[in-house]
Amino acid sequence: MGCSSGKEAGSAPASGSAAKPSAATPVAPAAGSAANLAGLSSDDPEVLRKALHAALSKGMKSPEVAQAEARLREKLKLPADWDMLAFSGGNRLEGGLGGRKASTVVCFQKQPPQVEKAVQSLFDGTFRKVYTRDRRGAPIPDRFVIKEVHRVLNDQVWREYSDKRDEIKDARASQKPKLPDGSQTVNHLNEKKINVLPPLDEDANEHWLFHGTTAEAAKGIAENDFRLDLSGTNAGTLYGKGIYLAENATKSDEYGEGPKGPAGTGEEAEMGYEAPRPPPGPPPPLVRESYILICRSALGNVNYNDEQRPDPDRLQKSCTTGEFDSVVGDRLKLNRTFREIVVYNDDHVYPEYVVKYERIFFHERFAAVYEAMLKRSIAGKFTGPTSQEKEVLESLWNVYAMPNKGKISKSQLLDLLLAIYQPPDNEDEDLDKTFQEWDRKGQGKIDWEDFFAEVTQRVNDKISCSGPERFAEIYKHMMQRKKAGSFDGPDVGERAVMRMVWYQYCQNQRTVDKFQLLDLLKAIHQPPANEGADLDETFKEIDTKQDGVIDLDEFMQEITQRVNDEIPW
């Protein structure tokens, strides 16, 4: 993304250096710019824009340039705070497309650090660690780290939004509409006294709200506006076919890059409560980078709904032909999840910012800290976590345990143990026993002090956390049972660890290829004689289904057979 002169305004937001957005630094005008400058007096907005860009990119400051800028703002009804150098160097898109009704100029302007800091605060302040089925089994990140923020300067889409906002304001002037309890976004900004974002129009009940999306879709919406014909593609249609917005970044994150909803019917539950678990089978791949749009949203008169099974047609009609302008579905009240805010006209929303962010996952950071301490313990140099390690662990804990006010439940303990390859033998009696061991105060929950003491003890006891190391340990234990005549297959705990190691090696997919198998066999010191014909033969032997890949069942069968054959570690 970016803004330029005579070139495409920018590519779709995407991860990787090749697609990294550039700042709104225009290219100097080419030969013939003198003719462009003559256009400063033109009444044609497009001629005027190009002439103004030629002047501004040369650093020209004169009454003529200032007058031209004022005329262009007036003709196109541009906000007073739009950077005219950036906008005038934007990309011209001809004709209407999507929700955009006519030609436009669009620019993605990279925002300064103070705006990125405000957006980071907004993401942090509206974060709630809540699992819903729309995540499709993907883990909930523990934090979002802002990487880049671009402001969208799109004159046609802005005019459509601004005109609709004025229409709502005039129609509801006597009602002074409000969103019940306000929005968590605006409430946070007010509480923290953050005022670097553009002002909102309270008379139109305007709010900053989130809309989760992908890099490609973010660019499409920013250029061509929202499309109601695609509504419900990701978010479902519980409240009718509209544009679904959220006041919590966590909710919108469900619909970004990676697995996304809708996951069908069914309710959600907050982490920490004995709640629906992610679906069985391998977890989906972790996708770290994603995108959220921060949108101006003119909500007008709000139709509040707290029904478990709302009537979508009735709610939609209440806004398209009735006395309301938007709907708020209070799933927070019903199920302790999130409120959903829906509008049914694309002109009620303007995509102000495209935010690129990174998902940070607790279990990975926890495992990294544990491994660093374990290495010192094995070397005889561990005297307890360093102050920095303790600070990191406590910071992670505060987010992870937030749903239960600083404590965790059995299911959360299981997730922690899985992260460091130390699961209980089963998720029933042995998990209960493990939980009681950690719950040193006997209060039915594990607090920070319990967690910190137990982790320190496990490091002192040199309990390993590496997937390959745990796999090797388990293989040796199974071999010992075989020699003692008591091996009848992997037990529940051994199968759990091998399953996790499997997902680590196959990168969360359902099968492994030849070279991933080679890495697994190396972990137990049983590689084939060579990585050519012998590896091919080994792969065919294990691939009992003869489908060209090895799945988890085939892997388990092979390891069990190797133990029964007493192939040494």
C-alpha positions in Angstrom: 0.0 0.0 0.0 1.0 3.6 -0.3 0.4 6.6 -2.5 2.2 7.5 -5.7 2.1 9.5 -8.8 1.4 8.0 -12.2 1.6 4.5 -10.7 -0.7 2.1 -9.0 -1.4 3.3 -5.4 -0.3 0.1 -3.8 -0.6 -3.6 -3.6 -2.9 -5.6 -1.3 -1.8 -5.8 2.3 0.3 -8.9 2.6 3.0 -10.4 4.8 6.6 -10.5 3.7 9.0 -7.8 2.7 8.0 -7.8 -0.9 4.5 -6.5 -0.1 5.5 -4.2 2.7 3.5 -0.9 2.5 5.4 2.2 1.8 4.9 5.6 3.3 2.9 8.2 1.5 6.0 9.6 -0.3 5.1 10.7 -3.8 7.3 10.4 -6.8 8.6 13.7 -8.2 6.7 14.8 -11.2 8.2 13.9 -14.6 8.8 16.2 -17.5 5.8 18.2 -18.4 5.0 19.1 -14.8 4.9 22.8 -15.8 1.8 22.0 -17.8 0.5 20.2 -14.7 1.0 23.3 -12.6 -1.0 25.3 -15.0 -4.0 23.1 -13.9 -4.0 24.7 -10.4 -6.8 27.1 -11.7 -8.8 24.3 -13.3 -12.4 23.6 -12.4 -11.9 19.9 -13.3 -11.2 18.1 -9.9 -9.0 15.5 -11.6 -6.9 18.1 -13.4 -6.7 20.1 -10.3 -5.6 17.1 -8.2 -2.8 16.2 -10.6 -1.6 19.8 -10.7 -1.7 20.1 -6.9 0.3 16.9 -6.5 2.9 18.3 -8.9 3.2 21.5 -6.9 3.2 19.8 -3.4 5.7 17.2 -4.4 8.1 20.0 -5.4 7.5 21.6 -2.0 5.8 24.6 -3.5 4.1 26.9 -1.0 2.3 29.9 -2.4 -1.2 31.5 -2.2 -2.0 29.9 -5.5 -1.2 26.4 -4.1 -3.1 27.0 -0.9 -6.2 28.2 -2.8 -6.0 25.2 -5.1 -5.9 22.9 -2.1 -8.9 24.6 -0.5 -10.8 24.4 -3.8 -10.1 20.7 -4.2 -11.2 20.0 -0.6 -14.4 21.8 -1.2 -15.2 20.2 -4.6 -14.6 16.7 -3.3 -15.9 17.3 0.2 -12.6 16.0 1.8 -12.0 16.0 5.5 -9.9 18.9 6.8 -7.3 16.6 8.3 -6.6 14.6 5.1 -3.0 14.9 4.0 -3.3 16.5 0.6 0.1 15.5 -0.6 -0.7 11.9 0.1 -4.3 12.0 -1.3 -3.3 13.9 -4.5 -0.7 11.2 -5.3 -3.3 8.5 -4.9 -4.4 6.0 -7.5 -7.4 6.8 -9.7 -10.0 4.0 -10.0 -12.5 4.5 -12.8 -16.2 3.8 -12.5 -18.3 2.3 -9.7 -17.4 -1.1 -8.3 -18.6 -3.1 -5.3 -20.3 -0.7 -2.9 -18.6 2.3 -4.5 -20.9 4.2 -6.8 -18.5 6.2 -8.9 -14.9 6.8 -9.8 -12.5 7.6 -6.9 -9.0 8.3 -5.9 -7.6 6.1 -3.2 -4.5 6.3 -1.1 -3.2 4.1 1.8 -1.2 6.5 4.0 1.2 4.9 6.5 0.5 6.3 9.9 3.0 7.8 12.4 4.1 6.1 15.6 1.6 8.0 17.8 -1.3 6.5 15.8 0.2 3.0 15.9 0.5 3.4 19.7 -3.1 4.5 20.0 -4.3 1.6 17.9 -2.1 -0.8 20.1 -3.9 0.6 23.2 -7.2 0.1 21.5 -6.5 -3.5 20.7 -5.1 -4.1 24.3 -8.0 -2.3 25.9 -10.7 -4.3 24.1 -9.0 -7.7 24.3 -11.0 -10.5 25.9 -9.8 -14.1 25.9 -13.0 -15.8 24.7 -13.2 -18.9 22.7 -16.1 -19.2 20.2 -16.8 -21.9 17.7 -16.1 -19.5 14.8 -12.4 -20.0 15.6 -12.7 -23.5 14.2 -10.3 -24.9 16.8 -7.6 -22.4 16.3 -6.1 -21.2 19.7 -6.9 -17.8 21.0 -4.0 -15.4 20.8 -2.9 -13.9 24.1 -2.1 -10.5 22.6 -2.1 -8.7 19.3 1.0 -6.7 18.3 0.5 -3.9 15.9 2.9 -4.0 12.9 1.5 -1.3 10.6 -1.4 1.1 10.3 -2.5 2.7 7.1 -5.2 5.4 6.8 -7.6 5.0 3.9 -8.1 8.2 1.8 -10.9 7.3 -0.6 -12.9 10.4 -1.7 -15.9 8.7 -3.3 -16.5 6.2 -0.5 -15.9 9.0 2.1 -18.6 11.2 0.4 -21.1 8.3 0.4 -20.4 7.7 4.1 -20.4 11.4 5.0 -23.7 12.1 3.2 -25.4 9.1 5.0 -24.0 10.2 8.3 -25.5 13.7 7.8 -28.8 12.1 6.8 -28.9 10.0 10.0 -28.0 13.0 12.1 -30.8 15.1 10.6 -33.4 12.3 10.8 -32.5 11.5 14.5 -31.8 15.0 15.7 -34.7 15.0 18.2 -33.8 11.5 19.5 -30.1 11.9 20.3 -29.5 8.2 19.8 -26.9 6.3 21.9 -25.4 2.9 21.8 -26.4 1.1 25.1 -23.4 1.4 27.5 -21.4 3.0 24.7 -18.8 1.0 22.8 -15.8 -0.5 24.4 -13.6 1.2 21.8 -14.7 4.7 22.4 -15.0 4.2 26.1 -11.4 3.0 26.2 -10.2 6.0 24.1 -12.0 8.4 26.4 -10.8 6.7 29.6 -7.2 6.8 28.5 -7.6 10.3 27.1 -6.3 9.2 23.7 -7.1 11.9 21.1 -4.8 11.3 18.1 -7.6 9.6 16.1 -10.0 11.9 14.1 -13.0 13.2 16.0 -16.4 11.4 15.9 -19.8 12.8 15.4 -21.9 12.0 18.5 -25.1 13.4 16.9 -24.9 10.5 14.4 -24.0 8.0 17.2 -20.7 7.5 15.4 -18.2 4.9 16.9 -14.9 3.3 16.1 -15.6 -0.4 15.5 -13.6 -3.4 14.2 -14.1 -5.6 11.1 -11.8 -8.6 10.8 -10.7 -9.5 7.3 -7.8 -10.8 5.1 -5.1 -8.8 3.3 -6.9 -9.2 0.0 -10.3 -8.3 1.3 -9.0 -5.3 3.3 -7.6 -3.8 0.1 -10.9 -4.6 -1.7 -13.0 -2.9 0.9 -10.7 0.1 1.2 -10.9 0.7 -2.5 -14.4 -0.4 -3.4 -16.4 -0.2 -0.1 -18.2 -3.0 1.7 -20.3 -5.3 -0.4 -23.7 -6.4 1.1 -24.0 -9.2 -1.5 -21.0 -10.9 0.3 -22.4 -10.3 3.8 -22.4 -13.4 5.9 -19.6 -15.0 4.0 -17.4 -15.1 7.2 -19.6 -13.8 10.0 -22.8 -15.7 9.4 -26.3 -14.1 9.3 -27.6 -14.5 12.8 -28.9 -10.9 12.7 -29.7 -10.8 9.0 -27.6 -10.0 5.9 -25.5 -7.0 6.9 -22.1 -5.7 7.8 -21.0 -7.2 11.1 -18.8 -5.1 13.3 -17.3 -5.6 16.8 -16.1 -3.5 19.8 -13.5 -6.2 20.7 -10.5 -6.8 18.6 -10.6 -10.5 19.7 -14.0 -11.0 18.1 -12.9 -9.5 14.8 -9.7 -11.5 14.8 -11.9 -14.7 14.3 -12.5 -13.6 10.8 -9.0 -12.6 9.8 -6.3 -14.7 8.1 -6.5 -18.4 8.9 -9.5 -20.6 9.9 -12.6 -18.6 10.3 -16.4 -18.9 10.9 -19.2 -19.2 10.7 -19.0 -22.6 12.4 -22.7 -23.3 12.4 -25.1 -23.1 15.3 -24.1 -23.5 18.9 -23.0 -21.2 21.7 -19.7 -20.1 22.8 -18.0 -20.1 26.2 -15.4 -18.1 27.9 -12.0 -19.7 28.6 -11.7 -20.8 32.2 -15.3 -22.1 32.4 -16.0 -25.8 31.7 -17.0 -25.0 28.2 -17.1 -26.5 24.7 -13.6 -27.5 23.7 -12.1 -27.0 20.2 -13.1 -29.7 17.8 -11.2 -33.0 17.7 -8.4 -33.7 15.3 -5.3 -31.8 14.5 -5.3 -28.1 15.3 -5.4 -25.8 12.3 -2.1 -24.2 11.3 -1.1 -21.1 13.4 -1.4 -18.0 11.2 0.4 -15.2 12.8 -0.2 -12.1 10.7 -3.7 -10.8 10.1 -5.7 -7.7 9.3 -8.4 -5.7 10.9 -10.2 -2.6 9.6 -11.0 0.1 12.1 -14.2 1.7 10.8 -16.1 4.8 11.4 -19.6 3.5 12.0 -22.7 5.8 12.0 -25.1 3.7 14.1 -27.9 6.2 14.5 -31.0 4.7 16.3 -30.0 1.3 17.7 -32.3 -1.7 17.8 -31.1 -3.6 20.9 -31.6 -7.3 20.9 -30.9 -9.9 23.6 -32.9 -12.9 22.2 -31.2 -16.2 22.1 -32.6 -17.0 18.6 -33.4 -13.6 17.0 -35.5 -13.2 13.9 -33.0 -12.0 11.3 -35.6 -10.8 8.7 -37.5 -8.7 11.3 -34.3 -7.1 12.6 -33.0 -6.3 9.1 -36.3 -4.8 8.1 -36.4 -2.7 11.3 -33.4 -0.9 9.8 -34.0 -0.9 6.1 -37.7 0.1 6.3 -38.3 0.8 10.0 -37.3 3.3 12.6 -33.8 2.0 13.3 -30.4 2.4 11.7 -28.4 -0.5 13.3 -28.8 -3.6 15.4 -26.8 -4.6 18.5 -27.0 -8.3 19.4 -26.0 -8.7 23.0 -24.3 -12.1 23.1 -22.2 -10.8 25.9 -25.3 -10.7 28.1 -26.6 -14.1 26.9 -23.4 -16.2 26.7 -20.6 -14.1 28.1 -19.0 -13.7 24.6 -19.3 -10.5 22.6 -21.8 -7.9 21.4 -22.3 -7.9 17.6 -23.1 -4.6 15.9 -24.8 -4.8 12.5 -25.7 -2.2 9.8 -27.5 -3.0 6.6 -26.2 -0.3 4.3 -22.6 0.0 3.2 -22.8 3.8 3.5 -23.1 3.5 7.3 -19.5 2.4 7.5 -16.2 3.9 6.4 -13.0 1.8 6.5 -10.7 4.4 8.1 -7.7 2.3 9.0 -6.2 -0.9 7.7 -4.3 -2.5 10.6 -1.7 -5.3 10.1 -0.9 -7.1 13.3 0.8 -10.2 14.7 -0.9 -12.8 16.9 1.1 -13.8 20.0 0.4 -17.2 21.6 0.9 -17.9 25.3 1.9 -21.5 24.9 4.8 -20.8 22.6 6.3 -18.0 24.8 5.8 -20.2 27.9 7.6 -23.1 26.3 10.5 -20.9 25.2 11.0 -19.5 28.8 10.7 -23.1 30.2 13.3 -24.4 27.8 15.8 -21.7 28.6 15.5 -22.4 32.3 15.7 -26.2 31.7 19.0 -25.8 29.9 20.5 -24.0 32.8 19.1 -26.6 35.2 20.7 -29.5 33.2 24.0 -27.6 33.2 23.8 -27.1 37.0 23.4 -23.4 36.8 19.7 -22.9 37.6 19.0 -20.9 40.8 15.5 -19.9 39.9 14.0 -17.9 37.1 15.8 -14.6 36.3 14.0 -11.4 37.0 13.3 -11.0 33.2 11.9 -14.6 33.0 9.7 -14.0 36.0 8.5 -10.8 34.5 7.6 -12.5 31.2 5.9 -15.4 32.9 3.9 -13.1 35.1 2.9 -10.9 32.2 1.7 -14.0 30.2 0.0 -15.3 33.3 -2.0 -12.1 33.8 -3.5 -12.4 30.3 -4.0 -16.2 30.3 -5.7 -16.2 33.7 -7.7 -13.0 33.1 -11.1 -14.8 32.5 -11.0 -16.3 36.0 -9.6 -13.2 37.7 -6.0 -14.3 38.0 -6.6 -18.1 38.4 -6.9 -21.0 36.0 -9.1 -24.1 35.7 -8.3 -27.7 34.9 -8.8 -27.2 31.1 -6.3 -24.3 31.1 -3.8 -26.3 33.1 -4.0 -29.1 30.5 -3.3 -26.5 27.8 -0.2 -25.4 29.7 1.1 -29.0 30.2 0.5 -29.8 26.5 2.6 -26.7 25.6 5.7 -28.2 27.3 5.0 -31.8 26.3 4.1 -32.8 29.9 0.5 -33.9 29.7 -1.1 -36.1 32.4 -1.7 -39.8 31.5 -5.3 -39.0 30.9 -7.7 -36.1 31.1 -9.8 -37.6 33.9 -8.3 -39.0 37.1 -4.7 -38.2 36.3 -5.6 -34.6 35.3 -7.5 -34.3 38.5 -4.5 -35.5 40.5 -2.1 -33.2 38.7 -4.5 -30.3 39.3 -4.6 -31.0 43.0 -0.8 -31.1 43.1 -0.5 -27.6 41.5 -3.4 -26.2 43.6 -1.2 -25.9 46.7 -3.7 -23.8 48.6 -6.5 -26.2 48.0 -8.8 -23.5 46.7 -10.1 -25.2 43.6 -8.2 -22.9 41.3 -4.5 -22.4 40.5 -3.1 -18.9 41.1 0.1 -17.2 40.1 2.0 -18.3 43.2 1.0 -22.0 42.6 1.9 -21.8 38.9 5.3 -20.1 39.6 6.3 -22.6 42.3 5.3 -25.7 40.3 7.1 -24.5 37.1 10.2 -23.8 39.1 10.0 -27.2 40.7 9.6 -29.0 37.4 12.7 -27.2 36.1 14.6 -28.2 39.2 13.5 -31.8 38.6 14.8 -31.5 35.0 11.5 -32.5 33.4 12.1 -32.0 29.7 9.9 -29.9 27.4 11.2 -30.6 23.9 8.9 -32.6 21.6 11.7 -34.8 20.2 13.3 -35.3 23.6 9.9 -36.4 25.1 9.4 -38.7 22.1 12.7 -40.3 22.8 12.0 -40.6 26.5 8.7 -42.3 25.9 10.2 -44.7 23.4 12.8 -45.7 26.0 10.1 -46.2 28.6 8.0 -48.4 26.2 11.2 -50.4 25.5 11.7 -51.0 29.2 8.1 -52.2 29.6 8.6 -54.5 26.6 11.7 -56.1 28.2 9.9 -56.5 31.5 7.0 -58.2 29.6 4.4 -55.6 30.5 4.1 -53.7 27.2 0.7 -53.9 25.5 0.9 -50.7 23.5 1.4 -47.0 24.3 -0.6 -45.7 27.3 -2.9 -42.7 27.2 -0.1 -40.2 28.2 2.4 -41.7 25.8 -0.1 -41.5 22.9 -0.8 -37.8 23.9 2.8 -36.8 23.7 3.4 -38.7 20.5 0.4 -37.0 19.0 1.8 -33.6 19.9 5.2 -34.5 18.5 3.4 -35.7 15.4 1.6 -32.4 14.9 4.9 -30.5 15.5 6.7 -32.4 12.8 3.8 -32.4 10.3 3.3 -28.7 10.9 -0.3 -29.2 12.1 -1.4 -31.0 9.0 -2.9 -34.5 8.9 0.0 -36.3 7.2 3.8 -36.3 6.9 5.9 -36.7 3.8 9.1 -38.7 3.3 11.4 -36.0 4.8 9.3 -35.3 7.8 9.3 -39.1 8.5 13.1 -39.0 8.3 13.2 -36.3 11.1 10.9 -38.4 13.3 13.1 -41.5 12.9 16.2 -39.4 13.7 14.6 -38.3 17.0 14.7 -42.0 18.2 18.0 -42.6 16.5 16.5 -45.0 13.9 17.2 -43.3 10.6 17.2 -45.5 7.4 20.6 -46.6 6.0 20.5 -43.8 3.5 18.2 -41.0 2.4 17.6 -42.4 -1.0 16.3 -45.9 -1.8 16.3 -47.1 1.9 14.2 -44.0 2.9 11.8 -44.7 0.1 11.5 -48.4 1.1 10.9 -47.4 4.8 8.3 -44.9 3.8 6.4 -47.5 1.7 6.5 -50.0 4.6 4.9 -47.5 7.0 2.4 -46.2 4.4 0.1 -49.2 4.8 -2.8 -47.4 3.2 -0.6 -46.9 0.1 -1.9 -43.3 -0.4 1.5 -41.7 -0.7 1.4 -40.1 2.8 1.7 -41.3 6.4 -1.0 -40.4 8.8 -1.1 -40.5 12.6 -2.6 -44.0 12.9 0.1 -45.4 10.6 2.8 -43.6 12.6 1.4 -45.0 15.9 1.2 -48.5 14.5 4.8 -48.3 13.3 6.2 -47.1 16.6 4.3 -49.8 18.5 5.6 -52.4 16.1 9.2 -51.2 16.5 8.9 -51.5 20.3 7.4 -55.0 20.0 10.3 -55.9 17.7 12.7 -54.5 20.3 14.4 -52.2 17.9 16.7 -50.3 20.3 16.7 -46.5 20.8 
